[in-house]
Amino acid sequence: MTQVVGVRWRNNDPVNYMIAGDHSLPVNSWVVLRMEKGQEIGWV
């Protein structure tokens, strides 16, 4: 089943929702996202 997780880049930024696929991502884990403008790091 596909999972959707909320990711933030900074404390005051809004939450962006991304598809996690089959990965298990616990809350407060760091993730690297491939975006249109390059790679970004954020947390779940």
mmCIF file of the N, C-alpha and C atoms, coordinates in Angstrom:
data_MODEL
# 
_entry.id   MODEL 
# 
loop_
_atom_site.group_PDB 
_atom_site.id 
_atom_site.type_symbol 
_atom_site.label_atom_id 
_atom_site.label_alt_id 
_atom_site.label_comp_id 
_atom_site.label_asym_id 
_atom_site.label_entity_id 
_atom_site.label_seq_id 
_atom_site.pdbx_PDB_ins_code 
_atom_site.Cartn_x 
_atom_site.Cartn_y 
_atom_site.Cartn_z 
_atom_site.occupancy 
_atom_site.B_iso_or_equiv 
_atom_site.pdbx_formal_charge 
_atom_site.auth_seq_id 
_atom_site.auth_comp_id 
_atom_site.auth_asym_id 
_atom_site.auth_atom_id 
_atom_site.pdbx_PDB_model_num 
ATOM 1   N N  . MET A 1 1  ? 0.838  -1.181 0.000  1.00 0.00 ? 1  MET A N  1 
ATOM 2   C CA . MET A 1 1  ? 0.000  0.000  0.000  1.00 0.00 ? 1  MET A CA 1 
ATOM 3   C C  . MET A 1 1  ? 0.882  1.243  0.000  1.00 0.00 ? 1  MET A C  1 
ATOM 4   N N  . THR A 1 2  ? 0.517  2.227  -0.765 1.00 0.00 ? 2  THR A N  1 
ATOM 5   C CA . THR A 1 2  ? 1.275  3.466  -0.845 1.00 0.00 ? 2  THR A CA 1 
ATOM 6   C C  . THR A 1 2  ? 0.988  4.328  0.373  1.00 0.00 ? 2  THR A C  1 
ATOM 7   N N  . GLN A 1 3  ? 2.062  4.872  0.969  1.00 0.00 ? 3  GLN A N  1 
ATOM 8   C CA . GLN A 1 3  ? 1.914  5.742  2.129  1.00 0.00 ? 3  GLN A CA 1 
ATOM 9   C C  . GLN A 1 3  ? 2.187  7.185  1.724  1.00 0.00 ? 3  GLN A C  1 
ATOM 10  N N  . VAL A 1 4  ? 1.457  8.089  2.320  1.00 0.00 ? 4  VAL A N  1 
ATOM 11  C CA . VAL A 1 4  ? 1.675  9.522  2.135  1.00 0.00 ? 4  VAL A CA 1 
ATOM 12  C C  . VAL A 1 4  ? 2.153  10.072 3.465  1.00 0.00 ? 4  VAL A C  1 
ATOM 13  N N  . VAL A 1 5  ? 3.245  10.836 3.457  1.00 0.00 ? 5  VAL A N  1 
ATOM 14  C CA . VAL A 1 5  ? 3.790  11.412 4.684  1.00 0.00 ? 5  VAL A CA 1 
ATOM 15  C C  . VAL A 1 5  ? 3.894  12.925 4.531  1.00 0.00 ? 5  VAL A C  1 
ATOM 16  N N  . GLY A 1 6  ? 3.825  13.623 5.658  1.00 0.00 ? 6  GLY A N  1 
ATOM 17  C CA . GLY A 1 6  ? 4.012  15.067 5.680  1.00 0.00 ? 6  GLY A CA 1 
ATOM 18  C C  . GLY A 1 6  ? 5.472  15.384 5.954  1.00 0.00 ? 6  GLY A C  1 
ATOM 19  N N  . VAL A 1 7  ? 6.065  16.267 5.151  1.00 0.00 ? 7  VAL A N  1 
ATOM 20  C CA . VAL A 1 7  ? 7.485  16.608 5.278  1.00 0.00 ? 7  VAL A CA 1 
ATOM 21  C C  . VAL A 1 7  ? 7.619  18.116 5.431  1.00 0.00 ? 7  VAL A C  1 
ATOM 22  N N  . ARG A 1 8  ? 8.526  18.535 6.340  1.00 0.00 ? 8  ARG A N  1 
ATOM 23  C CA . ARG A 1 8  ? 8.859  19.951 6.516  1.00 0.00 ? 8  ARG A CA 1 
ATOM 24  C C  . ARG A 1 8  ? 10.334 20.159 6.274  1.00 0.00 ? 8  ARG A C  1 
ATOM 25  N N  . TRP A 1 9  ? 10.669 21.354 5.750  1.00 0.00 ? 9  TRP A N  1 
ATOM 26  C CA . TRP A 1 9  ? 12.064 21.717 5.544  1.00 0.00 ? 9  TRP A CA 1 
ATOM 27  C C  . TRP A 1 9  ? 12.575 22.611 6.669  1.00 0.00 ? 9  TRP A C  1 
ATOM 28  N N  . ARG A 1 10 ? 11.723 23.458 7.211  1.00 0.00 ? 10 ARG A N  1 
ATOM 29  C CA . ARG A 1 10 ? 12.071 24.338 8.330  1.00 0.00 ? 10 ARG A CA 1 
ATOM 30  C C  . ARG A 1 10 ? 10.889 24.355 9.300  1.00 0.00 ? 10 ARG A C  1 
ATOM 31  N N  . ASN A 1 11 ? 11.113 24.831 10.523 1.00 0.00 ? 11 ASN A N  1 
ATOM 32  C CA . ASN A 1 11 ? 10.058 24.823 11.544 1.00 0.00 ? 11 ASN A CA 1 
ATOM 33  C C  . ASN A 1 11 ? 8.817  25.599 11.136 1.00 0.00 ? 11 ASN A C  1 
ATOM 34  N N  . ASN A 1 12 ? 8.980  26.738 10.489 1.00 0.00 ? 12 ASN A N  1 
ATOM 35  C CA . ASN A 1 12 ? 7.835  27.583 10.166 1.00 0.00 ? 12 ASN A CA 1 
ATOM 36  C C  . ASN A 1 12 ? 7.237  27.316 8.790  1.00 0.00 ? 12 ASN A C  1 
ATOM 37  N N  . ASP A 1 13 ? 7.831  26.430 8.022  1.00 0.00 ? 13 ASP A N  1 
ATOM 38  C CA . ASP A 1 13 ? 7.298  26.098 6.702  1.00 0.00 ? 13 ASP A CA 1 
ATOM 39  C C  . ASP A 1 13 ? 6.047  25.238 6.828  1.00 0.00 ? 13 ASP A C  1 
ATOM 40  N N  . PRO A 1 14 ? 5.157  25.330 5.840  1.00 0.00 ? 14 PRO A N  1 
ATOM 41  C CA . PRO A 1 14 ? 3.981  24.448 5.877  1.00 0.00 ? 14 PRO A CA 1 
ATOM 42  C C  . PRO A 1 14 ? 4.392  23.000 5.594  1.00 0.00 ? 14 PRO A C  1 
ATOM 43  N N  . VAL A 1 15 ? 3.532  22.092 5.952  1.00 0.00 ? 15 VAL A N  1 
ATOM 44  C CA . VAL A 1 15 ? 3.781  20.671 5.707  1.00 0.00 ? 15 VAL A CA 1 
ATOM 45  C C  . VAL A 1 15 ? 3.472  20.372 4.244  1.00 0.00 ? 15 VAL A C  1 
ATOM 46  N N  . ASN A 1 16 ? 4.390  19.691 3.564  1.00 0.00 ? 16 ASN A N  1 
ATOM 47  C CA . ASN A 1 16 ? 4.190  19.239 2.195  1.00 0.00 ? 16 ASN A CA 1 
ATOM 48  C C  . ASN A 1 16 ? 3.993  17.734 2.227  1.00 0.00 ? 16 ASN A C  1 
ATOM 49  N N  . TYR A 1 17 ? 3.015  17.252 1.517  1.00 0.00 ? 17 TYR A N  1 
ATOM 50  C CA . TYR A 1 17 ? 2.698  15.832 1.531  1.00 0.00 ? 17 TYR A CA 1 
ATOM 51  C C  . TYR A 1 17 ? 3.337  15.151 0.335  1.00 0.00 ? 17 TYR A C  1 
ATOM 52  N N  . MET A 1 18 ? 4.048  14.044 0.609  1.00 0.00 ? 18 MET A N  1 
ATOM 53  C CA . MET A 1 18 ? 4.788  13.300 -0.406 1.00 0.00 ? 18 MET A CA 1 
ATOM 54  C C  . MET A 1 18 ? 4.409  11.829 -0.341 1.00 0.00 ? 18 MET A C  1 
ATOM 55  N N  . ILE A 1 19 ? 4.577  11.134 -1.439 1.00 0.00 ? 19 ILE A N  1 
ATOM 56  C CA . ILE A 1 19 ? 4.327  9.696  -1.480 1.00 0.00 ? 19 ILE A CA 1 
ATOM 57  C C  . ILE A 1 19 ? 5.580  8.970  -1.020 1.00 0.00 ? 19 ILE A C  1 
ATOM 58  N N  . ALA A 1 20 ? 5.451  8.123  -0.004 1.00 0.00 ? 20 ALA A N  1 
ATOM 59  C CA . ALA A 1 20 ? 6.588  7.379  0.541  1.00 0.00 ? 20 ALA A CA 1 
ATOM 60  C C  . ALA A 1 20 ? 6.721  6.001  -0.084 1.00 0.00 ? 20 ALA A C  1 
ATOM 61  N N  . GLY A 1 21 ? 5.761  5.599  -0.877 1.00 0.00 ? 21 GLY A N  1 
ATOM 62  C CA . GLY A 1 21 ? 5.804  4.272  -1.479 1.00 0.00 ? 21 GLY A CA 1 
ATOM 63  C C  . GLY A 1 21 ? 5.665  3.198  -0.421 1.00 0.00 ? 21 GLY A C  1 
ATOM 64  N N  . ASP A 1 22 ? 6.514  2.177  -0.488 1.00 0.00 ? 22 ASP A N  1 
ATOM 65  C CA . ASP A 1 22 ? 6.462  1.074  0.467  1.00 0.00 ? 22 ASP A CA 1 
ATOM 66  C C  . ASP A 1 22 ? 7.408  1.263  1.639  1.00 0.00 ? 22 ASP A C  1 
ATOM 67  N N  . HIS A 1 23 ? 8.054  2.425  1.742  1.00 0.00 ? 23 HIS A N  1 
ATOM 68  C CA . HIS A 1 23 ? 9.017  2.674  2.821  1.00 0.00 ? 23 HIS A CA 1 
ATOM 69  C C  . HIS A 1 23 ? 8.286  2.994  4.121  1.00 0.00 ? 23 HIS A C  1 
ATOM 70  N N  . SER A 1 24 ? 8.837  2.514  5.225  1.00 0.00 ? 24 SER A N  1 
ATOM 71  C CA . SER A 1 24 ? 8.304  2.817  6.545  1.00 0.00 ? 24 SER A CA 1 
ATOM 72  C C  . SER A 1 24 ? 9.082  4.003  7.094  1.00 0.00 ? 24 SER A C  1 
ATOM 73  N N  . LEU A 1 25 ? 8.426  5.144  7.256  1.00 0.00 ? 25 LEU A N  1 
ATOM 74  C CA . LEU A 1 25 ? 9.090  6.366  7.720  1.00 0.00 ? 25 LEU A CA 1 
ATOM 75  C C  . LEU A 1 25 ? 8.473  6.801  9.042  1.00 0.00 ? 25 LEU A C  1 
ATOM 76  N N  . PRO A 1 26 ? 9.176  6.579  10.161 1.00 0.00 ? 26 PRO A N  1 
ATOM 77  C CA . PRO A 1 26 ? 8.637  7.005  11.454 1.00 0.00 ? 26 PRO A CA 1 
ATOM 78  C C  . PRO A 1 26 ? 8.668  8.531  11.593 1.00 0.00 ? 26 PRO A C  1 
ATOM 79  N N  . VAL A 1 27 ? 7.863  9.043  12.502 1.00 0.00 ? 27 VAL A N  1 
ATOM 80  C CA . VAL A 1 27 ? 7.816  10.480 12.763 1.00 0.00 ? 27 VAL A CA 1 
ATOM 81  C C  . VAL A 1 27 ? 9.188  10.965 13.229 1.00 0.00 ? 27 VAL A C  1 
ATOM 82  N N  . ASN A 1 28 ? 9.579  12.155 12.816 1.00 0.00 ? 28 ASN A N  1 
ATOM 83  C CA . ASN A 1 28 ? 10.855 12.816 13.123 1.00 0.00 ? 28 ASN A CA 1 
ATOM 84  C C  . ASN A 1 28 ? 12.061 12.170 12.446 1.00 0.00 ? 28 ASN A C  1 
ATOM 85  N N  . SER A 1 29 ? 11.858 11.360 11.421 1.00 0.00 ? 29 SER A N  1 
ATOM 86  C CA . SER A 1 29 ? 12.991 10.812 10.686 1.00 0.00 ? 29 SER A CA 1 
ATOM 87  C C  . SER A 1 29 ? 13.352 11.775 9.552  1.00 0.00 ? 29 SER A C  1 
ATOM 88  N N  . TRP A 1 30 ? 14.637 11.860 9.233  1.00 0.00 ? 30 TRP A N  1 
ATOM 89  C CA . TRP A 1 30 ? 15.127 12.731 8.175  1.00 0.00 ? 30 TRP A CA 1 
ATOM 90  C C  . TRP A 1 30 ? 15.008 12.020 6.838  1.00 0.00 ? 30 TRP A C  1 
ATOM 91  N N  . VAL A 1 31 ? 14.650 12.757 5.800  1.00 0.00 ? 31 VAL A N  1 
ATOM 92  C CA . VAL A 1 31 ? 14.511 12.200 4.462  1.00 0.00 ? 31 VAL A CA 1 
ATOM 93  C C  . VAL A 1 31 ? 15.163 13.135 3.447  1.00 0.00 ? 31 VAL A C  1 
ATOM 94  N N  . VAL A 1 32 ? 15.641 12.574 2.361  1.00 0.00 ? 32 VAL A N  1 
ATOM 95  C CA . VAL A 1 32 ? 16.161 13.342 1.233  1.00 0.00 ? 32 VAL A CA 1 
ATOM 96  C C  . VAL A 1 32 ? 15.172 13.162 0.092  1.00 0.00 ? 32 VAL A C  1 
ATOM 97  N N  . LEU A 1 33 ? 14.703 14.285 -0.450 1.00 0.00 ? 33 LEU A N  1 
ATOM 98  C CA . LEU A 1 33 ? 13.694 14.260 -1.505 1.00 0.00 ? 33 LEU A CA 1 
ATOM 99  C C  . LEU A 1 33 ? 14.287 14.765 -2.812 1.00 0.00 ? 33 LEU A C  1 
ATOM 100 N N  . ARG A 1 34 ? 13.932 14.122 -3.889 1.00 0.00 ? 34 ARG A N  1 
ATOM 101 C CA . ARG A 1 34 ? 14.349 14.566 -5.207 1.00 0.00 ? 34 ARG A CA 1 
ATOM 102 C C  . ARG A 1 34 ? 13.241 15.464 -5.753 1.00 0.00 ? 34 ARG A C  1 
ATOM 103 N N  . MET A 1 35 ? 13.533 16.751 -5.889 1.00 0.00 ? 35 MET A N  1 
ATOM 104 C CA . MET A 1 35 ? 12.558 17.728 -6.337 1.00 0.00 ? 35 MET A CA 1 
ATOM 105 C C  . MET A 1 35 ? 12.927 18.202 -7.737 1.00 0.00 ? 35 MET A C  1 
ATOM 106 N N  . GLU A 1 36 ? 12.074 19.036 -8.339 1.00 0.00 ? 36 GLU A N  1 
ATOM 107 C CA . GLU A 1 36 ? 12.346 19.564 -9.674 1.00 0.00 ? 36 GLU A CA 1 
ATOM 108 C C  . GLU A 1 36 ? 13.616 20.399 -9.711 1.00 0.00 ? 36 GLU A C  1 
ATOM 109 N N  . LYS A 1 37 ? 13.881 21.152 -8.642 1.00 0.00 ? 37 LYS A N  1 
ATOM 110 C CA . LYS A 1 37 ? 15.041 22.043 -8.622 1.00 0.00 ? 37 LYS A CA 1 
ATOM 111 C C  . LYS A 1 37 ? 16.287 21.410 -8.015 1.00 0.00 ? 37 LYS A C  1 
ATOM 112 N N  . GLY A 1 38 ? 16.234 20.123 -7.646 1.00 0.00 ? 38 GLY A N  1 
ATOM 113 C CA . GLY A 1 38 ? 17.373 19.438 -7.051 1.00 0.00 ? 38 GLY A CA 1 
ATOM 114 C C  . GLY A 1 38 ? 16.946 18.620 -5.852 1.00 0.00 ? 38 GLY A C  1 
ATOM 115 N N  . GLN A 1 39 ? 17.885 18.289 -4.979 1.00 0.00 ? 39 GLN A N  1 
ATOM 116 C CA . GLN A 1 39 ? 17.580 17.497 -3.804 1.00 0.00 ? 39 GLN A CA 1 
ATOM 117 C C  . GLN A 1 39 ? 17.374 18.401 -2.593 1.00 0.00 ? 39 GLN A C  1 
ATOM 118 N N  . GLU A 1 40 ? 16.449 18.005 -1.740 1.00 0.00 ? 40 GLU A N  1 
ATOM 119 C CA . GLU A 1 40 ? 16.143 18.739 -0.515 1.00 0.00 ? 40 GLU A CA 1 
ATOM 120 C C  . GLU A 1 40 ? 16.162 17.757 0.648  1.00 0.00 ? 40 GLU A C  1 
ATOM 121 N N  . ILE A 1 41 ? 16.488 18.248 1.839  1.00 0.00 ? 41 ILE A N  1 
ATOM 122 C CA . ILE A 1 41 ? 16.438 17.428 3.053  1.00 0.00 ? 41 ILE A CA 1 
ATOM 123 C C  . ILE A 1 41 ? 15.367 18.003 3.968  1.00 0.00 ? 41 ILE A C  1 
ATOM 124 N N  . GLY A 1 42 ? 14.599 17.130 4.584  1.00 0.00 ? 42 GLY A N  1 
ATOM 125 C CA . GLY A 1 42 ? 13.547 17.554 5.491  1.00 0.00 ? 42 GLY A CA 1 
ATOM 126 C C  . GLY A 1 42 ? 13.266 16.447 6.474  1.00 0.00 ? 42 GLY A C  1 
ATOM 127 N N  . TRP A 1 43 ? 12.257 16.626 7.306  1.00 0.00 ? 43 TRP A N  1 
ATOM 128 C CA . TRP A 1 43 ? 11.893 15.586 8.258  1.00 0.00 ? 43 TRP A CA 1 
ATOM 129 C C  . TRP A 1 43 ? 10.401 15.308 8.212  1.00 0.00 ? 43 TRP A C  1 
ATOM 130 N N  . VAL A 1 44 ? 10.083 14.081 8.571  1.00 0.00 ? 44 VAL A N  1 
ATOM 131 C CA . VAL A 1 44 ? 8.692  13.598 8.529  1.00 0.00 ? 44 VAL A CA 1 
ATOM 132 C C  . VAL A 1 44 ? 7.957  14.107 9.745  1.00 0.00 ? 44 VAL A C  1 
# 
